[in-house]
C-alpha cells in the first residue's frame, strides 16, 4: 500500500510539472506556429513576385505591393528566431501574437492582389489586343429608281444598339496634403518634395520585393534542381490541389525570368541594394528636413545644460541682542536691503514618465555681496553680509512646446559675514548657514536664439530662502552681549541656459526602419 501511494504521488508530481501553464501553448504548437509563419512569408513573397516591378498596377495597388514587401521582411526577422535559438528555448506568447498579426495583414493583402490579373514579367512581349472580327459582307441591295430620276435618295438604315459603358470607379489620386498626413511628413516640405518622397517610397518597396525575389532565384540557381521541383519543395506545394498547381505555373515563369536576369548580371542584387541605399538616404533627408517653424515650437531639449543668471535680492534680517549674563533681550531690529548679484547653474533635464512632465536636478552658485545692516547715529552698525550661496535642488513641471513651467525645491548653504561695529572697535565673524529654498519659474526657447549650434533657452524664476540662525557671542566690540541674526532672502532671477547635447533629429515617420532585405526562404 505504501508503495502504491508513492507511485501515485510521483505520477501527480510529474503531471503538474510537465503540464503546460493555462493559456500557454505547448512548445510543439509554438514550433508549428513558427513554421506556419515561415510558409506564409514564402507564399506572400512568391505572390508579390507576380506583381512587383510591373507597370500594369494602379497607384493604390503599387502602394499595397510596397507595404506588403516591407511586411514580409519584418516577418522574416521574426523567423530568424529559429536560427538564433534552434527552438531550444520556448518562444514567447508576445512574439507569436506579433507574428499572427503580421500573417493576418499579409494574407489580406495577398487576397486583394489575387483578384487582379497577373502582370507579365518585365521584358516579355505583351500580346496585342484582340482585333474585332470583320463583319461579313452583306448582299448588295438593288435600288429601283423611278423612270427619269437620276437622284439617289438615301434610305435610313437601322443602327445596332451599343451596350452601355460601365461606370468608371477609379480612385482619384491623393492630394499632397493627404500624402503629407498619411506618411507623417514634415509640414515644411514643398508639394514637389512630397511627390518626390512618395515616388521614392514606392520605388524602395518595389526594390525590396524585387531583391527578395532575386534572392529566391539565386537559391534556385544554387540548388541545381529542376525549376518545378525547386518550387514544389520550397513552397511545400501539393500538385493535386488546383490552387497550388496554378500557383506553381505562375511562379515558374517569374522565377525563371529572374534567374535569367541573374545569369546575365551576377551582381544584380548588389546593384539593387546600392540603388535602394541611395533611395533610403534621400528619403531620410526629406523625412528629417529641418523646418524653420520646428525651431520656434520645438521642445526644450533633454540632457545636460549650463547657464548664467542675474539675481535681484531682497534680504531681510532680524538682529536680536541679548545680555551675555542673563540672556534677556535688550534690543531687536528688523532691516532689509535689495542689492543685485549674479551666478551660474548646471543641470540635467529629462522626462521620466513619457509625458509632458520634465524633471531637472540642478546646482546653482550665486555671488551676492548683499549687506543688510542696522545703522545707528554716529555711524555704528550691526548686521550681516551675504557673500555667496549654493543650492542643490530639483525643478519639475509640464512642458508646452517651447515653454516649460516648473516648481523649485532644494537645500542651500549661505556664506555670510556677521558684523558688529560700535565706535572705534569693530568685530566680524564668518558663518556658513544651512537653509532651504522653494519657488517657481518658467523657461522659453525662442527661435531667434537658435543659430549658435547649441540650443539656447531663457528663464525667469522666483525663489525664497530660509536660513537657520547665525550667532555671534561676546564680540570684542560688545563683550557683554550676544547677537543672533535671523536672515531670509527673496531672489528674482533672470538667466539663460545652453544645452550641452546637440539637438535631437525630428521624429521619424511611423513606418519601420528597413534594414537589408532578407529572402524569406531559408
C-alpha positions as CSV (number, residue, x, y, z in Angstrom):
1,X,0.0,0.0,0.0
2,X,2.8,2.4,0.8
3,X,4.5,1.7,-2.5
4,X,1.2,2.4,-4.3
5,X,0.9,5.8,-2.6
6,X,4.4,6.7,-3.6
7,X,3.8,5.8,-7.2
8,X,0.6,7.9,-7.3
9,X,2.3,10.8,-5.6
10,X,5.2,10.7,-8.1
11,X,2.8,10.5,-11.0
12,X,0.8,13.5,-9.8
13,X,4.0,15.5,-9.4
14,X,5.2,14.7,-12.9
15,X,1.8,15.7,-14.3
16,X,1.8,19.0,-12.5
17,X,5.4,19.7,-13.5
18,X,5.2,18.7,-17.2
19,X,1.7,20.2,-17.9
20,X,1.8,23.5,-19.7
21,X,0.6,26.6,-17.9
22,X,-3.0,27.5,-18.6
23,X,-3.3,29.7,-21.7
24,X,0.3,28.9,-22.8
25,X,0.7,26.8,-26.0
26,X,2.9,23.8,-25.9
27,X,6.4,24.1,-27.4
28,X,5.3,21.8,-30.2
29,X,2.4,24.1,-31.0
30,X,4.7,27.1,-31.0
31,X,7.1,25.4,-33.4
32,X,4.1,24.8,-35.6
33,X,3.2,28.5,-35.4
34,X,6.7,29.5,-36.5
35,X,6.7,27.0,-39.4
36,X,3.3,28.4,-40.4
37,X,4.8,31.9,-40.3
38,X,7.7,30.8,-42.5
39,X,5.3,29.2,-45.0
40,X,3.2,32.4,-45.2
41,X,6.3,34.5,-45.7
42,X,7.3,32.3,-48.6
43,X,3.9,32.3,-50.3
44,X,3.4,36.0,-49.9
45,X,6.9,36.7,-51.3
46,X,6.0,34.4,-54.2
47,X,2.7,36.2,-54.9
48,X,4.4,39.6,-54.7
49,X,6.8,38.4,-57.3
50,X,4.0,38.3,-59.8
51,X,3.1,42.0,-59.1
52,X,6.5,43.6,-58.4
53,X,8.1,46.0,-60.9
54,X,5.2,45.5,-63.3
55,X,3.6,48.5,-65.0
56,X,0.1,47.2,-65.1
57,X,-0.9,48.1,-61.5
58,X,-2.5,51.4,-60.4
59,X,-1.1,53.6,-57.7
60,X,-3.1,52.1,-54.9
61,X,-2.1,48.5,-55.9
62,X,1.6,49.6,-56.1
63,X,1.3,51.0,-52.6
64,X,-0.1,47.7,-51.4
65,X,2.7,45.8,-53.0
66,X,5.3,48.1,-51.4
67,X,3.8,47.8,-48.0
68,X,3.5,44.0,-48.2
69,X,7.1,43.7,-49.3
70,X,8.2,45.6,-46.2
71,X,6.0,43.4,-44.0
72,X,7.5,40.3,-45.5
73,X,10.9,41.5,-44.3
74,X,9.5,42.1,-40.9
75,X,8.0,38.6,-40.8
76,X,11.4,37.2,-42.0
77,X,13.0,38.9,-39.0
78,X,10.7,37.1,-36.6
79,X,11.5,33.9,-38.4
80,X,15.2,34.4,-37.6
81,X,14.4,33.2,-34.1
82,X,14.8,29.7,-35.4
83,X,18.4,30.5,-36.4
84,X,19.2,32.1,-33.1
85,X,17.7,29.5,-30.7
86,X,17.1,26.4,-32.9
87,X,13.8,26.2,-31.0
88,X,15.8,25.2,-27.9
89,X,14.2,28.0,-26.0
90,X,10.5,28.4,-25.6
91,X,9.2,31.3,-27.8
92,X,7.1,33.9,-26.0
93,X,3.4,34.4,-26.5
94,X,4.0,38.1,-27.3
95,X,6.2,37.2,-30.3
96,X,3.6,34.7,-31.5
97,X,0.9,37.3,-31.3
98,X,3.1,39.7,-33.3
99,X,3.6,37.0,-35.9
100,X,-0.1,36.3,-36.1
101,X,-0.9,40.0,-36.6
102,X,1.6,40.2,-39.5
103,X,0.2,37.0,-41.0
104,X,-3.3,38.3,-41.0
105,X,-2.3,41.6,-42.6
106,X,-0.2,39.9,-45.3
107,X,-2.9,37.4,-46.1
108,X,-5.5,40.2,-46.6
109,X,-3.1,42.0,-49.0
110,X,-2.5,38.8,-51.0
111,X,-6.2,38.1,-51.2
112,X,-6.8,41.6,-52.6
113,X,-4.0,41.2,-55.1
114,X,-5.1,37.8,-56.3
115,X,-8.2,39.4,-57.6
116,X,-6.2,41.3,-60.1
117,X,-4.8,39.8,-63.3
118,X,-1.1,38.8,-63.1
119,X,1.2,41.1,-64.9
120,X,3.7,39.7,-67.4
121,X,7.4,39.9,-66.2
122,X,9.3,42.9,-67.4
123,X,10.9,42.4,-70.8
124,X,8.3,39.9,-72.1
125,X,6.3,40.8,-75.1
126,X,2.7,41.9,-74.3
127,X,0.2,40.1,-76.6
128,X,-1.5,42.7,-78.9
129,X,-5.1,43.3,-78.1
130,X,-7.6,41.2,-79.9
131,X,-8.9,42.8,-83.1
132,X,-12.6,42.7,-83.7
133,X,-13.7,40.3,-86.3
134,X,-14.8,42.0,-89.6
135,X,-18.5,41.8,-90.3
136,X,-19.5,39.6,-93.2
137,X,-20.2,41.3,-96.4
138,X,-23.9,41.8,-97.0
139,X,-25.6,41.2,-100.3
140,X,-25.8,44.5,-102.2
141,X,-29.3,46.0,-102.3
142,X,-30.8,46.6,-105.8
143,X,-32.2,50.1,-106.0
144,X,-35.1,50.7,-108.3
145,X,-35.1,54.3,-109.4
146,X,-38.2,56.0,-110.8
147,X,-38.1,56.5,-114.6
148,X,-36.3,59.7,-115.5
149,X,-34.9,60.1,-111.9
150,X,-31.1,60.5,-111.5
151,X,-31.1,61.3,-107.8
152,X,-30.4,58.6,-105.3
153,X,-32.3,59.2,-102.1
154,X,-30.5,57.5,-99.2
155,X,-32.7,55.4,-97.1
156,X,-32.2,55.4,-93.3
157,X,-30.5,52.3,-92.1
158,X,-31.2,50.8,-88.6
159,X,-28.2,51.3,-86.2
160,X,-27.1,48.5,-83.9
161,X,-27.6,49.3,-80.3
162,X,-24.3,49.8,-78.3
163,X,-24.1,48.3,-74.9
164,X,-23.8,50.9,-72.1
165,X,-20.3,51.7,-70.9
166,X,-19.6,50.5,-67.4
167,X,-19.1,53.4,-64.9
168,X,-15.5,54.2,-64.0
169,X,-14.6,53.5,-60.4
170,X,-11.0,54.7,-60.4
171,X,-9.9,56.3,-57.2
172,X,-8.8,59.9,-57.5
173,X,-5.1,60.3,-56.7
174,X,-4.3,61.5,-53.2
175,X,-3.7,65.2,-52.7
176,X,-0.3,66.5,-51.4
177,X,-1.9,67.3,-48.1
178,X,-3.3,63.8,-47.8
179,X,0.1,62.3,-48.6
180,X,1.8,64.5,-46.0
181,X,-0.8,63.5,-43.4
182,X,-0.7,59.8,-44.3
183,X,3.0,59.4,-44.1
184,X,3.6,62.0,-41.3
185,X,6.0,64.0,-43.4
186,X,7.4,67.4,-42.2
187,X,5.0,70.2,-42.9
188,X,7.7,72.4,-44.4
189,X,8.2,70.0,-47.4
190,X,7.1,71.6,-50.7
191,X,4.5,69.9,-52.8
192,X,7.2,68.8,-55.2
193,X,9.2,67.3,-52.3
194,X,6.1,65.4,-51.1
195,X,5.5,63.9,-54.5
196,X,9.2,63.0,-54.8
197,X,9.2,61.3,-51.4
198,X,6.1,59.3,-52.3
199,X,7.6,58.1,-55.6
200,X,10.9,57.2,-53.9
201,X,9.0,55.3,-51.2
202,X,7.2,53.2,-53.8
203,X,10.5,52.6,-55.6
204,X,12.0,51.4,-52.3
205,X,9.2,49.0,-51.7
206,X,9.5,47.6,-55.2
207,X,13.2,47.2,-54.8
208,X,12.9,45.4,-51.5
209,X,10.4,42.9,-53.1
210,X,12.5,42.5,-56.2
211,X,15.6,41.9,-54.1
212,X,13.8,39.2,-52.2
213,X,12.6,37.6,-55.4
214,X,16.1,37.7,-56.9
215,X,17.5,36.0,-53.9
216,X,14.9,33.3,-54.4
217,X,16.1,32.9,-57.9
218,X,19.6,32.8,-56.7
219,X,18.7,29.9,-54.3
220,X,17.1,28.1,-57.3
221,X,20.3,28.5,-59.3
222,X,22.5,27.3,-56.5
223,X,20.2,24.3,-55.7
224,X,20.8,22.7,-59.1
225,X,17.3,21.3,-59.1
226,X,14.7,21.5,-61.9
227,X,12.6,24.6,-61.5
228,X,9.3,22.7,-60.9
229,X,10.9,20.6,-58.2
230,X,12.5,23.6,-56.5
231,X,9.3,25.5,-56.4
232,X,7.3,22.5,-55.0
233,X,9.9,21.8,-52.3
234,X,10.5,25.4,-51.4
235,X,6.8,26.3,-51.0
236,X,5.5,22.9,-49.9
237,X,3.0,22.7,-52.8
238,X,0.7,19.9,-53.5
239,X,0.2,19.3,-57.2
240,X,-3.1,17.6,-56.5
241,X,-4.6,20.9,-55.4
242,X,-5.7,23.2,-58.2
243,X,-4.7,26.3,-56.4
244,X,-1.2,25.0,-55.7
245,X,-0.8,23.9,-59.3
246,X,-1.9,27.3,-60.6
247,X,0.5,29.0,-58.2
248,X,3.4,26.8,-59.4
249,X,2.7,27.6,-63.0
250,X,2.6,31.3,-62.4
251,X,5.7,31.3,-60.2
252,X,7.7,29.2,-62.6
253,X,7.6,31.9,-65.2
254,X,8.6,34.6,-62.7
255,X,11.5,32.7,-61.1
256,X,12.7,31.5,-64.5
257,X,12.8,35.1,-65.8
258,X,14.6,36.4,-62.6
259,X,17.1,33.5,-62.9
260,X,17.9,34.6,-66.4
261,X,18.4,38.2,-65.2
262,X,20.9,36.9,-62.6
263,X,22.7,34.8,-65.1
264,X,23.1,37.8,-67.3
265,X,24.2,40.0,-64.4
266,X,25.5,38.1,-61.3
267,X,25.9,41.5,-59.5
268,X,22.3,42.5,-60.0
269,X,21.3,42.0,-56.3
270,X,24.3,44.1,-55.1
271,X,23.4,46.8,-57.6
272,X,19.8,47.0,-56.5
273,X,20.9,47.1,-52.9
274,X,23.2,50.0,-53.7
275,X,20.3,51.7,-55.5
276,X,18.0,51.1,-52.6
277,X,20.5,52.6,-50.2
278,X,20.7,55.8,-52.3
279,X,16.9,56.0,-52.2
280,X,16.8,55.5,-48.4
281,X,19.3,58.2,-47.9
282,X,17.2,60.6,-49.9
283,X,14.1,59.5,-48.0
284,X,15.8,60.1,-44.7
285,X,16.9,63.6,-45.9
286,X,13.3,64.5,-46.7
287,X,11.9,62.9,-43.6
288,X,14.3,64.8,-41.3
289,X,14.2,68.1,-43.1
290,X,15.0,70.9,-40.6
291,X,11.8,73.0,-40.7
292,X,12.1,76.7,-39.6
293,X,8.8,76.5,-37.8
294,X,10.1,73.5,-35.9
295,X,12.7,75.7,-34.2
296,X,10.0,78.1,-32.9
297,X,7.8,75.4,-31.4
298,X,10.5,72.8,-30.7
299,X,10.6,71.2,-27.3
300,X,13.3,72.1,-24.8
301,X,16.0,69.5,-25.2
302,X,16.8,66.9,-22.6
303,X,20.2,66.2,-21.2
304,X,22.9,68.4,-19.7
305,X,22.8,72.2,-19.7
306,X,24.8,75.1,-18.4
307,X,23.8,78.7,-17.8
308,X,24.2,82.1,-16.2
309,X,21.9,84.3,-14.2
310,X,21.3,87.7,-12.6
311,X,19.7,87.8,-9.2
312,X,17.8,90.7,-7.7
313,X,17.8,90.1,-3.9
314,X,15.5,91.4,-1.3
315,X,17.1,90.3,2.0
316,X,15.6,90.8,5.5
317,X,17.5,90.4,8.8
318,X,16.2,90.3,12.3
319,X,19.0,91.2,14.7
320,X,18.5,90.3,18.3
321,X,20.8,91.5,21.1
322,X,20.8,89.6,24.5
323,X,22.6,90.1,27.7
324,X,25.5,87.6,28.0
325,X,24.8,87.3,31.7
326,X,21.0,87.0,31.9
327,X,20.1,86.1,28.3
328,X,17.5,88.8,28.4
329,X,16.6,90.5,25.1
330,X,17.9,94.1,25.2
331,X,17.4,95.1,21.6
332,X,15.7,93.8,18.4
333,X,16.0,95.3,14.9
334,X,14.4,94.4,11.5
335,X,16.1,95.7,8.4
336,X,16.1,94.9,4.7
337,X,18.1,95.7,1.5
338,X,17.8,94.8,-2.2
339,X,21.1,94.5,-3.9
340,X,21.9,92.8,-7.2
341,X,24.0,89.7,-7.6
342,X,24.8,87.0,-10.2
343,X,25.9,83.4,-10.7
344,X,25.8,80.3,-12.8
345,X,24.0,77.0,-12.8
346,X,24.3,73.5,-14.2
347,X,21.6,70.9,-14.5
348,X,20.1,67.9,-16.4
349,X,16.6,67.7,-17.9
350,X,14.7,64.5,-18.6
351,X,11.1,63.3,-18.9
352,X,10.9,60.0,-16.9
353,X,7.1,59.4,-17.3
354,X,6.8,59.5,-21.2
355,X,4.6,62.6,-21.0
356,X,5.0,66.4,-20.8
357,X,6.3,66.4,-17.2
358,X,10.0,67.4,-17.2
359,X,12.3,67.0,-14.2
360,X,15.7,68.7,-13.8
361,X,18.1,68.2,-10.9
362,X,20.3,71.3,-10.8
363,X,23.1,73.1,-8.8
364,X,23.4,76.9,-8.7
365,X,26.1,79.2,-7.2
366,X,25.4,82.9,-6.7
367,X,27.7,85.7,-5.7
368,X,25.6,88.1,-3.7
369,X,27.6,90.7,-1.7
370,X,24.4,91.6,-0.1
371,X,24.8,93.5,3.2
372,X,21.8,94.1,5.5
373,X,22.7,96.3,8.4
374,X,21.1,98.4,11.1
375,X,22.8,101.7,11.3
376,X,22.9,103.9,14.5
377,X,23.5,107.6,14.9
378,X,27.2,108.3,14.6
379,X,27.8,105.6,12.0
380,X,27.8,102.5,14.2
381,X,26.0,99.4,12.8
382,X,25.4,95.7,13.2
383,X,24.2,93.2,10.6
384,X,25.2,90.5,8.1
385,X,26.6,90.4,4.6
386,X,25.6,87.5,2.3
387,X,28.7,86.7,0.3
388,X,27.6,83.7,-1.8
389,X,25.1,80.9,-1.7
390,X,24.9,77.5,-3.3
391,X,21.8,75.4,-3.9
392,X,21.2,71.7,-4.8
393,X,17.6,71.3,-5.9
394,X,15.1,70.0,-8.4
395,X,12.8,71.7,-10.9
396,X,9.8,69.9,-12.2
397,X,6.7,70.8,-14.2
398,X,4.9,70.5,-17.5
399,X,6.3,71.5,-20.9
400,X,4.2,73.1,-23.6
401,X,6.2,73.0,-26.8
402,X,8.8,75.7,-26.4
403,X,7.7,76.7,-22.9
404,X,8.4,74.9,-19.6
405,X,6.7,75.9,-16.3
406,X,8.1,74.4,-13.1
407,X,8.3,74.4,-9.4
408,X,11.6,74.6,-7.5
409,X,12.7,73.0,-4.2
410,X,16.1,72.5,-2.8
411,X,18.7,72.7,0.0
412,X,21.0,75.6,0.3
413,X,24.1,76.9,2.1
414,X,24.8,80.6,2.7
415,X,28.3,82.0,3.4
416,X,27.8,85.3,5.3
417,X,29.8,87.7,7.5
418,X,28.4,88.8,10.8
419,X,29.4,92.4,11.7
420,X,29.4,94.4,14.9
421,X,30.8,97.9,14.6
422,X,30.5,100.0,17.7
423,X,32.7,103.1,17.7
424,X,36.4,102.5,17.5
425,X,36.2,98.7,17.8
426,X,34.8,96.5,15.0
427,X,34.2,92.8,15.1
428,X,33.3,90.4,12.3
429,X,32.9,86.6,12.0
430,X,32.2,84.3,9.1
431,X,29.4,81.8,9.3
432,X,28.1,79.1,6.9
433,X,24.4,78.8,7.4
434,X,22.3,75.9,6.0
435,X,18.8,76.5,4.8
436,X,16.1,75.6,2.2
437,X,14.5,77.2,-0.9
438,X,11.2,76.9,-2.7
439,X,9.9,78.8,-5.7
440,X,8.7,78.6,-9.3
441,X,9.8,79.6,-12.7
442,X,9.5,79.3,-16.5
443,X,11.8,78.7,-19.4
444,X,11.4,79.6,-23.1
445,X,13.3,78.6,-26.2
446,X,12.9,81.4,-28.7
447,X,13.7,80.9,-32.4
448,X,16.0,83.9,-32.6
449,X,18.5,82.3,-30.2
450,X,18.9,79.0,-32.1
451,X,21.6,80.0,-34.5
452,X,24.6,79.2,-32.3
453,X,25.0,75.5,-32.9
454,X,23.6,74.6,-29.4
455,X,20.0,75.2,-28.3
456,X,19.6,78.3,-26.0
457,X,16.8,79.0,-23.6
458,X,16.0,81.9,-21.3
459,X,14.3,81.7,-17.9
460,X,12.8,83.7,-15.1
461,X,12.5,82.4,-11.5
462,X,11.4,83.4,-8.0
463,X,13.0,81.7,-5.0
464,X,12.5,82.2,-1.3
465,X,15.3,81.2,1.0
466,X,15.1,80.3,4.7
467,X,18.3,80.3,6.8
468,X,19.0,78.9,10.2
469,X,20.0,81.5,12.9
470,X,23.6,82.7,12.9
471,X,25.1,83.6,16.4
472,X,27.9,86.0,17.3
473,X,28.6,85.8,21.0
474,X,30.6,88.3,23.1
475,X,32.2,90.1,20.1
476,X,35.2,92.3,21.0
477,X,33.2,95.4,20.0
478,X,30.4,94.4,22.6
479,X,31.8,91.8,25.0
480,X,28.8,91.8,27.4
481,X,26.2,90.9,24.8
482,X,25.3,88.0,22.4
483,X,23.8,88.6,18.9
484,X,21.5,86.4,16.9
485,X,20.9,87.1,13.2
486,X,17.8,85.5,11.5
487,X,18.0,86.1,7.8
488,X,15.7,85.4,4.8
489,X,16.2,86.2,1.2
490,X,13.8,86.6,-1.8
491,X,15.5,86.3,-5.2
492,X,14.1,87.1,-8.6
493,X,16.4,85.5,-11.2
494,X,16.7,86.2,-15.0
495,X,19.1,84.0,-17.0
496,X,19.9,81.7,-19.9
497,X,20.9,78.1,-20.4
498,X,22.7,76.3,-23.2
499,X,22.1,72.6,-23.9
500,X,25.4,70.8,-24.0
501,X,23.9,68.0,-26.0
502,X,23.2,68.6,-29.7
503,X,19.5,68.9,-30.6
504,X,17.8,65.6,-31.4
505,X,16.6,65.0,-35.0
506,X,12.9,65.5,-35.8
507,X,10.7,62.4,-35.0
508,X,10.9,59.9,-37.8
509,X,7.8,58.7,-39.7
510,X,5.9,55.9,-38.1
511,X,6.9,53.4,-40.7
512,X,9.6,51.0,-39.5
513,X,13.3,51.5,-40.4
514,X,14.1,49.0,-43.1
515,X,17.4,47.1,-43.0
516,X,18.8,44.9,-45.6
517,X,16.2,42.9,-47.3
518,X,16.1,39.2,-46.5
519,X,14.8,36.4,-48.7
520,X,12.2,34.7,-46.5
521,X,13.1,31.3,-47.8
522,X,15.8,29.7,-45.7
